[in-house]
Amino acid sequence: MNFLLKSLIIVFIIFFQFSCSKKEKITVLENKDLKSQMIDLYAEGYEAFLEKDTLFAAKKFNEAELIFPQSDWAPIAALMTAYVYYSDDYYSDAVYHLERYLKVYPKHKDIDYAHYLLGMCYYENIIDEGRDLEPLLNAKREFEILTKNYPDTEFAIDANFKLGLITDRLAGKEMYIGRHYEKSQKWVAAINRFKKVIEDYQTSIYVEEAIYRLAEIHFIIGLEDEAKKYATLLGYNYGSSNWYKASYKIFNKDYNLSEKEIFSIKEKDKKSIFKKFKTRFKSLFN
């Protein structure tokens, strides 16, 4: 009985291994030195990556790193593990391996690329900054590290570009909330939001409107000197701005904009904002 039971178990194990071999790729390491084995694993991972077998490729690169962690190939294999996950939108896995790379290889020559790729993982994972700012702020942090510590690298150029877009999105969120507070006559809350835009997001496309809103609110609550200060600031820095022209109405009740003029201001302002976006996305409009 025991012999029969053992025989059945052996048959079952053989059958199970045969079935698995059909479903899963298995790497057989020959009797080679560690470096040769690691290079073979790296090559196998790269071939799988080209064939778009993401999970198997990541597994092989990870094995290549772990089998010979003291070699020059190890940090490259670690980066490749992260990259193949990123390339197929496995962002959380890519983030995990990039953060691990930064801890294990803090002085590796490709550290700038790791920060860039980490920033891209967060940046491409932005769904709705209105509900979740964390990916946006994490991307901002990584791109700022890159531009501050590695300003002469090829990745810093794109990081600067994306920081501009992130700034506009963060400023846009503040403006949206500020307008809501202004409509609800929550003056202090609105003022704080608009001030944040001109203090923290000075390069955003919303600065002119934020200054105008501050002039408007201060005039409404009776602080005319403060309102004039913001109107002067608007005129000094944006004398040709449509928002500065709109501010005439704040201080001169007899100054009436016709419906045509109001429409013209709105249309010009939209074109101005589009022009700024077009400058940033220049390559898309050629």
Backbone as a ProteinNet text record, in pm:
[ID]
protein_1_A
[PRIMARY]
MNFLLKSLIIVFIIFFQFSCSKKEKITVLENKDLKSQMIDLYAEGYEAFLEKDTLFAAKKFNEAELIFPQSDWAPIAALMTAYVYYSDDYYSDAVYHLERYLKVYPKHKDIDYAHYLLGMCYYENIIDEGRDLEPLLNAKREFEILTKNYPDTEFAIDANFKLGLITDRLAGKEMYIGRHYEKSQKWVAAINRFKKVIEDYQTSIYVEEAIYRLAEIHFIIGLEDEAKKYATLLGYNYGSSNWYKASYKIFNKDYNLSEKEIFSIKEKDKKSIFKKFKTRFKSLFN
[TERTIARY]
84.2	0	86.1	192.2	282.1	355	395.8	466	377.1	251.5	156.1	134.9	124	103.1	222.7	342.9	464.1	472.8	435.9	440.4	345.9	226.6	128.7	179.7	242.8	296.6	405.2	495.9	603.7	546.9	447.4	384	319.3	253.4	187.1	288.8	403.2	506.6	562.9	590.3	643.6	543.7	417	311.6	299.8	307.9	296.1	410.9	534.6	650.6	642.2	593	579.5	477.6	366.3	262	314.3	388.1	441.7	542.1	617.7	721	660.1	537	469.3	415.7	383.4	318.7	418.1	534.1	625.9	764.7	830.3	966.3	1057.3	1150	1241	1383.9	1463.4	1602.8	1689.1	1772	1863.4	2003.8	2061.5	2194.9	2299.1	2386.4	2492	2600.9	2695	2802.1	2905.2	2871.4	2958.8	2992	3089.4	3118.6	3002.9	2999	2885.9	2865.9	2976	2964.2	2901.2	2942.8	2886.6	2739	2705	2564.5	2480.6	2533.9	2460.8	2439.1	2543.8	2532.5	2429.7	2428.6	2328.8	2186.8	2169.5	2037.5	1996.6	2093.8	2066.5	2023.7	2098.1	2065.6	1928.1	1896.6	1766.4	1654.4	1679.9	1580.8	1560.3	1669.7	1659.2	1582.6	1608.7	1535.6	1386.4	1353.4	1212.7	1148	1225.9	1174.7	1140.7	1227.7	1201.8	1078.4	1053.2	934.9	810.4	827.1	718	664.4	751.1	716.4	765.4	689.5	732.9	768.3	680	700.4	821.3	838.1	953.1	1082.3	1079.9	1199.1	1240.2	1143.2	1173.3	1231.8	1178.1	1226.6	1372	1407.2	1544.3	1642.8	1603.4	1691.4	1713.2	1608.2	1618.4	1712.3	1701.1	1789.3	1934.4	1951.9	2086.6	2155.1	2077.8	2133.9	2167.8	2076.7	2092.2	2200.7	2226.5	2323.7	2467.6	2490.7	2626	2615.5	2571.1	2542.8	2666.3	2787.8	2908.2	2957.2	2897.7	2946.2	2894	2957	2913.3	2778.1	2743.3	2616.7	2497.1	2521.5	2411	2322.3	2379.4	2292	2219.2	2283.9	2217.8	2099.5	2119	2010	1895.7	1930.6	1827.3	1745.9	1813.9	1743.5	1656.6	1707	1629.2	1504.8	1515	1396.2	1288.4	1331.2	1236.4	1181.4	1269.9	1226.6	1124.1	1145.5	1050	912.2	910	781.1	717.8	798.4	748	696	769	733	596.9	553.6	423.9	321.5	346.6	254	235.7	332.6	330.9	400.7	334.1	401.1	441.1	355.8	388	508.8	519	636	761.6	748.3	863.2	911.1	817.1	852.2	927	876.8	941.3	1087.6	1112.1	1248.2	1337.5	1281.2	1360.8	1402	1309.1	1342.4	1447.9	1436	1536.4	1672	1672.8	1797.6	1864.6	1786.9	1842.6	1905	1850.4	1905.1	2030.6	2026.5	2136.5	2255.1	2227.7	2334.6	2330.6	2347.3	2330.8	2435.7	2547.3	2653.5	2673.9	2578.5	2591.9	2581.6	2649.1	2655.9	2520.1	2423.8	2293.4	2187.2	2230.6	2136.6	2040.8	2087.3	2001.1	1885.9	1917.3	1813.4	1710	1756.1	1664.5	1565.6	1614.2	1524.5	1426.6	1474.4	1386.1	1277.1	1317.9	1220.7	1120.7	1167.7	1078.6	978.3	1027.4	937.2	833	873.6	780.4	675.4	715.5	618.4	506.9	543.7	443.2	364.8	436.6	373.7	269	300.3	206.2	94.7	106.9	3.6	-94	-80.2	-171.6	-305.5	-408.4	-542.3	-629	-637.2	-719.7	-659	-580.2	-515.8	-616.1	-741.3	-844.6	-876.7	-862	-891.8	-765.9	-659	-538.1	-415.8	-355.3	-239.5	-107.9	-109.4	15.5	102	47.3	132.3	193.7	115.8	164.2	279	262.4	365.5	489.5	469.2	583.8	663.7	592.6	660	738	677.6	742.7	871.8	865.9	984	1098.1	1067.9	1172.8	1232.3	1147.9	1198.1	1280.6	1244.5	1322.6	1459	1462.7	1591.8	1680.7	1620.8	1694.7	1749.8	1665.6	1709.5	1808.2	1797.7	1887.8	2024	2024.7	2149.8	2215.8	2135.7	2190.7	2143.3	2169.9	2113.1	2165.5	2282.2	2342.5	2312.8	2227.4	2195.1	2082.4	2072.2	1966.8	1827.6	1819	1689.5	1639.4	1731.4	1693.8	1609.7	1634.7	1558.7	1411.3	1384.9	1245.7	1184.1	1264.7	1214.5	1169.5	1246.4	1207.8	1077	1061.9	939	819.1	835.1	724.3	696.3	798.1	776.2	686.1	701.8	614.5	469.4	447.6	311.6	252.7	337.1	291.6	253.7	335	306.7	170.9	143.1	13.7	-102.3	-84.1	-192.2	-216.7	-108.9	-123.6	-186.7	-143.6	-200	-346.5	-378.4	-515.9	-609.3	-559.9	-640.3	-667.4	-564.2	-580.4	-679.8	-671.9	-763	-906.9	-926	-1060.5	-1123.7	-1045.5	-1096.3	-1117.1	-1023.2	-1035.1	-1159.4	-1189.7	-1310.3	-1435.6	-1432.8	-1547.1	-1567.5	-1459.6	-1469.5	-1518.7	-1472.2	-1514.5	-1664.4	-1714.3	-1858.1	-1940	-1881.5	-1950.2	-1928.5	-1856.6	-1824.2	-1742.5	-1660.8	-1565.8	-1434.1	-1429.6	-1325.6	-1185.1	-1169.4	-1036.2	-981.5	-1067.2	-1024.9	-987.3	-1065.8	-1038.1	-905.9	-885.6	-761.3	-640.2	-649.7	-537.2	-503.7	-605.7	-582.5	-515.5	-565.9	-509.4	-367.9	-343.4	-208.3	-110.9	-158.5	-73.6	-30.1	-120.1	-87	26.1	16.4	118.8	249.3	243	364.1	434.7	357.6	416.8	422.4	339.8	333.7	347.4	456.5	476.5	491.5	530.3	549.9	426.9	319.7	200.2	121.8	28.6	-52.1	-165.1	-177.2	-289.3	-254.2	-129	-85.3	-164	-185.5	-256	-397.8	-468	-604.1	-603	-506	-498.3	-481.4	-395.9	-376	-504.6	-570	-697.3	-799.7	-811.1	-907.6	-877.1	-748.1	-710.7	-750.9	-732.4	-775.2	-926.9	-997.5	-1143.3	-1198.1	-1146.5	-1196.4	-1167.4	-1045.5	-1011.3	-1097.8	-1132.2	-1221	-1360.9	-1408.8	-1542.3	-1554.1	-1448.8	-1456.5	-1412	-1390	-1363.7	-1217.9	-1126.7	-983	-930.6	-969	-940.6	-791.6	-718	-573.4	-505.3	-548.4	-492.3	-532.7	-655.1	-702.7	-620.4	-590.6	-510.6	-368.3	-318.8	-183.6	-175.9	-278.8	-278.6	-304.9	-388.8	-415	-288.4	-212.9	-86.9	13.2	18.6	106.8	70.9	-57.3	-105.4	-65.7	-84	-50	100	178.1	323.6	382.8	333.3	388.9	317.2	187.6	108.5	23.3	90.5	19.6	-69.3	-34.1	-114.5	-210.9	-217.8	-302.5	-450.1	-530.2	-674.2	-730.6	-664.2	-708.5	-684.8	-579.1	-554.7	-661.6	-699	-805.4	-937	-961.7	-1085.2	-1087.2	-969.8	-963.3	-1010.2	-1020.7	-1071.7	-1209.4	-1288.4	-1426.2	-1432.7	-1329.6	-1329.5	-1332.9	-1254.8	-1238.1	-1321.2	-1374.9	-1453.7	-1590.4	-1686.2	-1820.6	-1883.9	-1839.3	-1895.4	-1834	-1727.8	-1663.9	-1736.1	-1810.4	-1890.7	-1835.1	-1808.9	-1767.9	-1892.3	-1892.7	-2004.8	-1993.7	-2102.8	-2100.6	-1996.1	-1979.7	-1882.8	-1741	-1717.2	-1583.5	-1553.7	-1655.2	-1637.5	-1603.7	-1678.1	-1652.1	-1511.7	-1471.6	-1339.1	-1229.1	-1247	-1147.2	-1134.5	-1249.4	-1247.1	-1179.1	-1211.7	-1153.6	-1003.3	-961	-818.2	-743.7	-809.5	-745	-729.3	-830.7	-821	-707.4	-696.9	-590.7	-453.7	-446.4	-321	-277.8	-374	-343.8	-303.4	-375.8	-342.7	-202.8	-166.7	-34.8	75.2	50	149	159.7	46.4	49.1	118.9	92.6	151.6	302.7	353.8	498.3	557.3	487.4	537.7	526	419.2	397.4	435.9	541.1	576.6	585.9	647.2	668.6	537.7	430.4	303.1	231.3	272.3	198.3	276.4	389.8	467.3	418
-121.8	0	124.6	119.3	234.1	251.3	134.5	140.2	201.5	160.5	212	361.2	404.1	545.9	628.7	574.4	646.6	656.2	548.9	548	652.1	658.6	757.8	900	923.2	1056.7	1094	998.3	1024.9	1055.7	976.5	1000.2	1138.2	1175.1	1304.1	1417.7	1403.5	1508.2	1522	1408.1	1411.9	1477.5	1440.5	1498.8	1649.4	1690.4	1832.6	1912.6	1859	1928.8	1937.4	1828.4	1829.4	1934.2	1945.8	2044	2185.4	2210	2344	2384	2286.6	2317.8	2367.7	2330.6	2377.9	2518.3	2555.6	2684.8	2794.2	2755.3	2855.1	2833.2	2943.3	2933.3	2905.4	2811.4	2777	2795	2865	2887	2780.8	2714.4	2615.6	2674.8	2695.5	2753.3	2642.6	2656.5	2558.8	2583	2492	2501	2603.5	2732.6	2841.6	2926.9	3019.5	3112.2	3209.8	3278.3	3366.3	3474.9	3534.3	3643.2	3593.5	3479.9	3425.1	3392	3336.5	3305.2	3432.8	3537.2	3662.4	3724.7	3720.7	3776.3	3697.9	3566.2	3483.5	3521.1	3542.2	3580.9	3718	3808.7	3943	3934.9	3855.9	3839.5	3777	3680.2	3614.1	3713.2	3797.1	3898.6	3999.4	4040.5	4139.4	4083.5	3957.5	3892.9	3884.5	3851.4	3845	3983.3	4084.1	4222.2	4260.4	4225.6	4254.5	4180.5	4065.1	3986.1	4028.9	4134.4	4192.7	4096.2	4008.7	3920.5	3988.6	4086.3	4176.9	4106.6	4022.4	3960.4	3867.5	3790.1	3700.1	3780.8	3887.4	3971.9	4032.8	4085.8	4145.4	4041.1	3922	3813.4	3781.2	3775.3	3741.9	3852.6	3979	4089.2	4090	4061.4	4056.3	3943.2	3828.4	3716.1	3749.7	3820.2	3858	3946.7	4036.3	4123.6	4044.1	3959.8	3890.7	3783.5	3725.2	3616.6	3667.4	3794.9	3850.8	4000.5	4034.5	4174.3	4264.3	4206.6	4289.9	4334.1	4282.3	4313	4446.6	4495.3	4620.3	4604.3	4480.9	4454.8	4461.6	4442.1	4432.1	4557	4679.6	4797	4821	4782.7	4797.4	4701.9	4579.9	4482.4	4530.5	4594.4	4648.3	4756.4	4842	4946.7	4886.1	4784	4718.9	4652.8	4597.2	4540	4646.7	4764.5	4874.9	4922.6	4932.4	4985.9	4896.9	4764.6	4677.4	4683.9	4702.3	4721	4853.4	4959.7	5091.6	5087	5017.4	5015.6	4952.2	4866.7	4799.7	4849.8	4968.6	5037.2	4968.2	4888.2	4832.7	4933.8	5046.8	5159.6	5129.7	5063.4	5037.6	4945.5	4845.9	4757.6	4833.8	4919.5	4999.4	5091.6	5155.5	5244.9	5168	5050.2	4968.3	4940	4897.3	4860.7	4983.6	5095.8	5218.1	5270.3	5266.9	5310.5	5219	5091	4995.7	5024.6	5051.6	5085	5206.9	5310.4	5433.3	5409	5314.4	5281.8	5194.5	5097.5	5001.2	5057.1	5141	5194.1	5347.4	5413.7	5560.1	5638.7	5573.3	5644.6	5590.7	5516	5461.2	5572.2	5553.2	5657.8	5689.8	5599	5622.2	5668.9	5727	5769.8	5876.8	5960.9	6064.9	6002.1	5894.9	5825.3	5763	5710.2	5648.7	5751.4	5870.4	5976.1	6017.7	6026	6063.7	5959.8	5832.8	5725.9	5718.4	5743.3	5744.7	5859.3	5976.1	6089.1	6058.9	5988.2	5953	5853.5	5761.8	5665.6	5739.6	5839.8	5918.4	6006.9	6070.2	6164.6	6095.9	5977.2	5906.7	5838.1	5841	5781	5885.6	6010.1	6116.8	6097	6077.6	6056.7	6179.9	6222.4	6337.9	6406.6	6513.1	6583.5	6652.6	6667.5	6727	6639.3	6507.5	6415	6360.1	6345.7	6286.3	6361.4	6441.1	6520.6	6444.8	6329.7	6261	6229	6169.9	6142.7	6269.1	6377.7	6503.7	6559	6555.8	6607.3	6518.3	6387.5	6296.4	6317.9	6337.8	6365.8	6496.4	6595.8	6726.1	6710.6	6631.7	6610.5	6547.1	6443.7	6373.4	6460.4	6535.2	6622	6736.9	6785.7	6892.3	6840.7	6717.4	6655.5	6648.3	6610.2	6593.7	6727.3	6830.9	6960	7030.8	7002.2	7064.9	6997.5	6865.6	6791.3	6746.9	6739.9	6694.2	6786.4	6916.5	7014.5	7002.1	6940.9	6933.8	6802.8	6721.5	6594.3	6611.2	6514.6	6520.8	6509.9	6444.1	6425	6553.1	6642.2	6765.2	6856.6	6853.5	6937.6	6899.8	6771	6725.1	6741.9	6723.1	6741	6885	6981.3	7122.9	7149.8	7092.1	7106.8	7053.8	6936.5	6874.5	6947.3	7006.4	7085.7	7205.8	7262.9	7372.8	7328.3	7211.8	7159.2	7125.4	7070	7038.2	7165.1	7269.5	7398	7452.1	7444	7492.1	7410.9	7281.1	7197.1	7225.1	7245.2	7276.8	7414.5	7509.7	7644.5	7643.3	7565.3	7555.3	7502.8	7407.9	7354.8	7464.3	7543.7	7651.9	7756	7787	7885.4	7835.4	7709.8	7651.7	7664.4	7629.5	7636.8	7782.5	7868.8	8010.5	8074.6	8043.1	8098.2	8050.6	7922.8	7868.6	7944.6	7971	8046	8189.1	8248.1	8385.7	8391.4	8296.5	8292.7	8269.8	8195.5	8166.8	8278.7	8382.9	8497.7	8457.9	8358.5	8320.8	8390.4	8518.5	8607.3	8566.8	8537.8	8504.6	8377.2	8276.7	8150.9	8173.5	8256	8285.9	8361	8461.9	8540.1	8449.8	8357	8267.2	8181	8135.5	8052.4	8132.4	8254.1	8335.3	8382.7	8409.6	8447.2	8332	8211.8	8093.5	8080.4	8115.9	8107.1	8202.5	8329.7	8427.6	8409.6	8340.7	8318.9	8188.1	8083.3	7951.2	7908.8	7970.5	7928.3	8049.8	8122.9	8249.1	8232.9	8114.1	8092.8	8031.8	8013.7	7951.1	8050	7998.2	8081.9	8152.8	8126.5	8179.8	8300.5	8345.2	8453.2	8581.5	8617.9	8743.2	8742.8	8633.9	8625.6	8626.9	8560.9	8556.9	8696.9	8778.9	8917.1	8997.6	8978.8	9047.4	9010.8	8882.7	8837.5	8899.3	8912.9	8973.8	9120.9	9190.4	9330.7	9339.7	9253.1	9252.6	9225.1	9123.5	9086.2	9194.3	9248.5	9352.1	9477.2	9507.7	9621.6	9593	9471.3	9432.8	9443.1	9401.7	9403	9536.3	9636.1	9771.9	9808.1	9724.5	9754.8	9808.5	9934.2	9990.9	10010.6	10051.1	10070.5	9939	9831.9	9701	9658.2	9690.1	9656.7	9730.7	9859.3	9939.6	9885.2	9831.6	9775.1	9658.1	9572.7	9458.5	9501.5	9601.2	9650.7	9712.5	9784.6	9843.4	9734.7	9631.9	9518.2	9452.7	9441	9382.2	9468.6	9600.1	9690.9	9698.3	9693.4	9704.1	9582.8	9465.5	9342.6	9293.6	9329.1	9279.1	9391.8	9499.6	9619	9595.3	9500.1	9473.4	9356.8	9310.6	9195.8	9231.2	9137.4	9157.3	9162.5	9095	9101.4	9240.8	9307.7	9444.7	9538.9	9518	9600.2	9575.7	9450.4	9418.2	9482.3	9510.3	9569.1	9714.5	9781.4	9918.4	9925	9823.1	9820.3	9816.9	9761.8	9752.2	9890	9982.4	10113.4	10224.5	10194.9	10297.5	10239.5	10267.1	10211.9	10265.3	10384.3	10443.3	10383.1	10304.9	10241.6	10110.9	10110.8	9993.8	9924.6	9798.4	9718.2	9669.5	9689.3	9638.9	9487.5	9422.8	9277.7	9237.2	9321.3	9291.5	9296.9	9398.2	9412.6	9298.2	9258.6	9147.5	9019.9	8995.9	8878.6	8883.9	9005.2	9022.9	8991.8	9038.7	9013.1	8864	8796	8652.7	8576.5	8616	8547.8	8572.3	8696.9	8728.2	8653.2	8642.9	8573.1	8424.8	8365.6	8225.9	8206	8299.9	8289.6	8305.5	8393.1	8414.1	8287.5	8223.1	8098.9	7990.4	7983.2	7883.8	7907.7	8035.6	8070.2	8020.7	8034.7	7988.3	7836.8	7768.9	7623.2	7581.4	7656.1	7623.3	7634.3	7733.5	7748.9	7626.1	7575.6	7458.1	7331.3	7323.3	7204.7	7233.8	7312.4	7363.3	7254	7142.6	7035.5	6976.4	6987.4	6928	7011.6	7137.4	7227.3	7256.7	7192.1	7214	7125.3
0	0	0	85.2	90.5	-41.5	-101.5	-229.7	-338.4	-340.4	-438.2	-419.5	-294.5	-264.5	-309.8	-282.9	-322.6	-475	-541.6	-688.6	-747.5	-689.9	-737.4	-716.5	-602.9	-574	-673.9	-704.1	-799.9	-938.2	-980.8	-1111.5	-1116.1	-1005.7	-999	-1010.6	-942.2	-945.9	-1086.6	-1151.2	-1287.7	-1382.7	-1369.2	-1453	-1429.2	-1302.9	-1267.8	-1327.8	-1317.6	-1371.8	-1523.2	-1587.1	-1733.2	-1777.3	-1701.5	-1734.5	-1718.2	-1612	-1586.7	-1692.9	-1741.8	-1841	-1970.2	-1995.1	-2115.9	-2099	-1975.5	-1951.1	-1916.6	-1861	-1810.5	-1867.2	-1903.6	-1950.6	-1831.3	-1848.2	-1739.1	-1787.9	-1708.8	-1743.1	-1677.2	-1754.9	-1699.9	-1704.2	-1586.1	-1578.5	-1590.7	-1687.9	-1703.7	-1599.6	-1594.1	-1495.6	-1541.5	-1524.9	-1566.2	-1445.2	-1463.1	-1354.4	-1339.6	-1224.8	-1194.5	-1298.8	-1345.7	-1443.6	-1573	-1619	-1743.1	-1726.4	-1610.9	-1584.5	-1581.8	-1520.2	-1510.5	-1648	-1732	-1867.5	-1948.3	-1930.7	-2000.1	-1957.5	-1826.5	-1775.7	-1829.8	-1834.8	-1887.7	-2034.6	-2110.7	-2253.3	-2271.3	-2186.2	-2193.2	-2158.8	-2058.9	-2021.7	-2132.3	-2197.7	-2305.6	-2424.6	-2456.3	-2566.2	-2534.5	-2409.4	-2368.1	-2373.9	-2339.2	-2345.6	-2489.2	-2583.5	-2724.6	-2774.9	-2716.2	-2753.9	-2675.2	-2593.7	-2514.3	-2407.2	-2361.8	-2250.2	-2121.9	-2076.9	-1970.9	-1841	-1793.2	-1662.3	-1662.1	-1770	-1777.8	-1789.5	-1868.3	-1884.7	-1750.8	-1677.8	-1547.9	-1452.5	-1458.3	-1372.7	-1404.3	-1532	-1571.6	-1534.1	-1553.7	-1514.9	-1363.5	-1291.1	-1145.3	-1102.2	-1167.2	-1137.4	-1172.9	-1284.3	-1327.6	-1223.6	-1165	-1060.8	-935.6	-891.9	-764.1	-766.7	-884.5	-891.3	-877.6	-913.4	-904.6	-872.1	-749.8	-713.5	-708.2	-706	-699.5	-837.3	-942.8	-1077.7	-1128	-1235.9	-1299.3	-1368.6	-1400.5	-1468.8	-1373.6	-1247.2	-1150.7	-1146.8	-1130.3	-1127.8	-1260	-1370.1	-1501	-1510.5	-1461.3	-1460.6	-1372	-1258.5	-1168.8	-1239	-1313.9	-1389	-1498.5	-1564.3	-1669.4	-1613	-1493.4	-1429.2	-1414.4	-1365.6	-1347.7	-1481.4	-1581	-1709.9	-1779	-1776.8	-1846.7	-1780.3	-1649.1	-1581.9	-1625.8	-1629.4	-1672	-1815.3	-1902.3	-2044.5	-2069.6	-1976.9	-1994	-1892	-1836.8	-1744.9	-1610	-1569	-1433.1	-1341.1	-1319.2	-1253.1	-1108.5	-1033.4	-893.1	-881.3	-971.1	-970.4	-1010.4	-1109.5	-1153.6	-1041.8	-972.7	-862	-753.7	-720.7	-616.7	-652.6	-776.5	-816.6	-833.5	-873.1	-884.6	-747	-653.2	-517.5	-456	-485.1	-436.7	-500.6	-630.5	-701.8	-639	-609.6	-551.8	-413.9	-341	-208.7	-219.2	-310	-320.6	-398.4	-501.2	-586.7	-590.8	-475.9	-470.5	-549	-587.5	-658.5	-800.3	-848.3	-983.8	-1087.5	-1199.2	-1302.2	-1365.4	-1357.7	-1420.6	-1321	-1210.8	-1106.8	-1159.3	-1252.7	-1310	-1387.8	-1461.3	-1537.4	-1444.5	-1331.4	-1234.5	-1181.1	-1147.8	-1099	-1209	-1331.1	-1441.6	-1463.1	-1464.5	-1485.9	-1370.8	-1248.7	-1132.8	-1144.7	-1187	-1209.6	-1315.2	-1422.1	-1528.7	-1480.5	-1393	-1337.2	-1265.1	-1186.7	-1115	-1211.4	-1306	-1398.7	-1485.2	-1535.5	-1622.3	-1544.3	-1413.5	-1329.3	-1275.5	-1324	-1282.4	-1352.1	-1273.9	-1328.9	-1306	-1182.4	-1148.3	-1026.7	-1053.8	-942.9	-852.4	-900.7	-816.8	-697.3	-715.7	-606.4	-540.7	-618.5	-564.5	-617.3	-530.9	-569.8	-555.3	-491	-457.3	-579.1	-687.4	-804	-862.7	-865.5	-920.2	-835.9	-704.5	-614	-614	-625.3	-632.2	-760.9	-871.6	-999.3	-989.2	-930.1	-911.6	-831.2	-725.5	-640.3	-719.7	-796	-869.9	-980.4	-1051.1	-1157.8	-1101	-984.1	-920.2	-874.3	-824	-787.6	-910.8	-1021.2	-1145.9	-1195.8	-1199.2	-1252.4	-1158.9	-1030.5	-933.3	-929.9	-927.2	-909.5	-1039.7	-1146.8	-1274.4	-1388.1	-1375.3	-1470.9	-1613.5	-1630.6	-1763.7	-1836.7	-1778.6	-1842.8	-1944	-2033.8	-2135.8	-2073.7	-1958.5	-1894.4	-1826.2	-1788.8	-1719.6	-1808.9	-1938.2	-2031.7	-2029.6	-2043.2	-2042.2	-1904.3	-1799.9	-1663.3	-1641.1	-1692.4	-1681.1	-1752.5	-1869.1	-1946.4	-1868.3	-1811.5	-1737.4	-1606.3	-1546.8	-1425.6	-1456.1	-1575.4	-1615.7	-1626.6	-1683.3	-1695.4	-1558.4	-1470.9	-1335.7	-1260.6	-1276.9	-1212.1	-1255.2	-1385.2	-1435.3	-1377.7	-1364.7	-1311.4	-1163.7	-1088.7	-947	-928.3	-1010.1	-1003	-1045.2	-1146.1	-1193.2	-1085.4	-1008	-897.2	-793.6	-761.1	-663.8	-715.9	-844.3	-903.6	-899.5	-929.4	-929.1	-790.4	-688.1	-550.4	-510.1	-550.5	-516.9	-576.5	-701.7	-765.2	-692.4	-651	-577.1	-446	-374.3	-248.4	-273.3	-382.2	-412	-440.7	-518.1	-546.3	-419.4	-326	-198.7	-96.4	-137.1	-52	71.2	55.4	159.9	125.7	159.4	110.5	155.4	282.1	334.1	268.2	256.2	193.8	47.1	-21.8	-162.5	-175.7	-89.3	-92.2	-72.9	20.9	47.9	-73.1	-143.3	-262.5	-374.2	-397.8	-505.5	-471.6	-343.4	-301.9	-323.3	-297.4	-315.6	-460.6	-552.6	-695.1	-730.1	-683.9	-722.9	-644.7	-531.6	-452.6	-488.4	-511	-533.2	-679.3	-764.3	-904.9	-996.4	-977.1	-1048.5	-1199.6	-1243.1	-1387	-1454	-1379.3	-1436.4	-1521.5	-1598.3	-1687.2	-1611.5	-1481	-1404.2	-1317.5	-1322.6	-1233.6	-1257.2	-1382.3	-1412.9	-1354.8	-1375.8	-1322.6	-1170.3	-1108.5	-962.6	-904.6	-967.1	-920.6	-938	-1051.4	-1075.4	-968.9	-937.3	-835.1	-699	-666.6	-538.6	-534.3	-646.1	-652.3	-638.1	-705.1	-703.4	-563.5	-497.6	-364.8	-260.8	-264	-165.9	-183.4	-308.4	-331.7	-276.7	-297.6	-251.2	-99.7	-28.5	118.7	178.3	92.3	141.7	162.2	122.7	136.1	2.7	-25.6	-157.1	-181.3	-78.2	-95.9	-134.4	-68.2	-98.6	-239.6	-277.5	-411.6	-517.9	-490.2	-583.6	-594.8	-482.4	-483.9	-581.6	-578.3	-669.6	-813.3	-832.1	-967.1	-1026.7	-942.7	-987.3	-1023.4	-940.5	-968.5	-1100.6	-1124.5	-1249.2	-1368	-1354	-1462.3	-1488.4	-1380.6	-1393.6	-1465.4	-1429.9	-1486.1	-1611	-1621.8	-1733.8	-1791.3	-1829.8	-1875.9	-1996.5	-2079.2	-2198.4	-2176.6	-2051.7	-2021	-2028.2	-2073.7	-2076.2	-1934.5	-1840.7	-1701.5	-1643.5	-1687.5	-1641.4	-1696.6	-1820.2	-1878.8	-1806.2	-1770.4	-1698.8	-1560.2	-1503.6	-1368.9	-1366.3	-1485	-1487.9	-1423.2	-1447.8	-1399.1	-1246.7	-1181.8	-1036.2	-971.6	-1026	-961.9	-1025.9	-1140.4	-1209.4	-1245	-1159.3	-1180.4	-1308.2	-1351.3	-1472.9	-1599	-1577.2	-1692	-1721.4	-1829.9	-1862.9	-1987.1	-1970.3	-2085.2	-2157.6	-2285.5	-2364	-2373.7	-2409.5	-2425.2	-2528.3	-2630.6	-2734.4	-2679.4	-2594.2	-2535.5	-2438.7	-2360.4	-2266.1	-2342.4	-2451.8	-2533.4	-2592.9	-2635.3	-2694.9	-2595.1	-2471.1	-2366	-2340.3	-2328.6	-2301.1	-2413.9	-2539.4	-2653.6	-2662.2	-2636.1	-2639	-2529.7	-2415.3	-2303.9	-2335.5	-2396	-2435.3	-2535.7	-2631.2	-2730.5	-2665.8	-2565.5	-2494.2	-2421.6	-2354.4	-2282	-2381.2	-2495.1	-2596.8	-2652.6	-2668.5	-2720.8	-2628	-2496.7	-2398.9	-2401.2	-2414.3	-2425.2	-2554.6	-2660.1	-2789.3	-2784	-2708.7	-2693	-2625.6	-2525.4	-2452.9	-2537.8	-2615.8	-2698.7	-2843.8	-2862.1	-2993.6	-3098	-3062.3	-3160	-3210.4	-3131.9	-3170.7	-3275.5	-3288.7	-3378.2	-3507	-3523.8	-3643.9	-3759
[MASK]
++++++++++++++++++++++++++++++++++++++++++++++++++++++++++++++++++++++++++++++++++++++++++++++++++++++++++++++++++++++++++++++++++++++++++++++++++++++++++++++++++++++++++++++++++++++++++++++++++++++++++++++++++++++++++++++++++++++++++++++++++++++++++++++++++++++++++++++++++++++++++++++

